[in-house]
Amino acid sequence: MTASRSARIEAEDSGPHRPHTLGATVSADEFKAVFRGHPGGIAVITAQGPDGPVALTASSVSSVSVDPPLLIFSTSVLSSATPAIAAAETIVVHLLDADDLDLARLGATSGVDRFADTDAWTRLSTGEPVYRGVRAWVRCAVVSRMDAGSSVVIAAQALQAHVERDIPPAEAGNGLVYHNRLWHRLGEHSRVD
């Protein structure tokens, strides 16, 4: 069995995923209010699309397995980068810290050329666009895609990892999170234990 086959996430039902009819549900505003208080780490995801490189900022990236090494994220179907990222065989997930705030903002801004500054990025030997100097990045093979409401959920297996700025054990680091529609820097001041 190949590594990519072993990492493949199989759904019990091969048909389209449809929400179960449960009766009354929370409103969109209620759901947004619940998650507004739930901070998320920040990543920028890049891929090579048919018309060139694409990028977007995501706060939904999460590791789900170390054996095999899998991560998962979601992206809105409204993002111009989503079709290319959802169709890509490989992607690069850039895990950002507060020093990378400008890149996080760039990936979150609509209607801009996220690759105009040719000094800010390069290509890996495998062809994927990668931003220079970010805290860490992971090159991944996409192993599963699922439509979920107005988003696409993507699972990917890590193929290559690079850490530019490591965080020593027991140190707070310089994390970047999105919370209540604002960017926040984590550090010793935010440590609670």
Secondary structure, 3 states (H helix, E strand, C coil): CCHHHHHCCCCCCCCCCCCCCCCCCCCHHHHHHHHHCCCEECEEEEEEECCEEEEEEECCCEEEEECCEEEEEEEECCCCCHHHHHHCCEEEEEECEHHHHHHHHHHHCCCCCCCCCCCCEEECCCCCEEECCCCEEEEEEEEEEEEECCEEEEEEEEEEEEECCCCCCCCCCCEEEEECCEEEECCHHHCCC
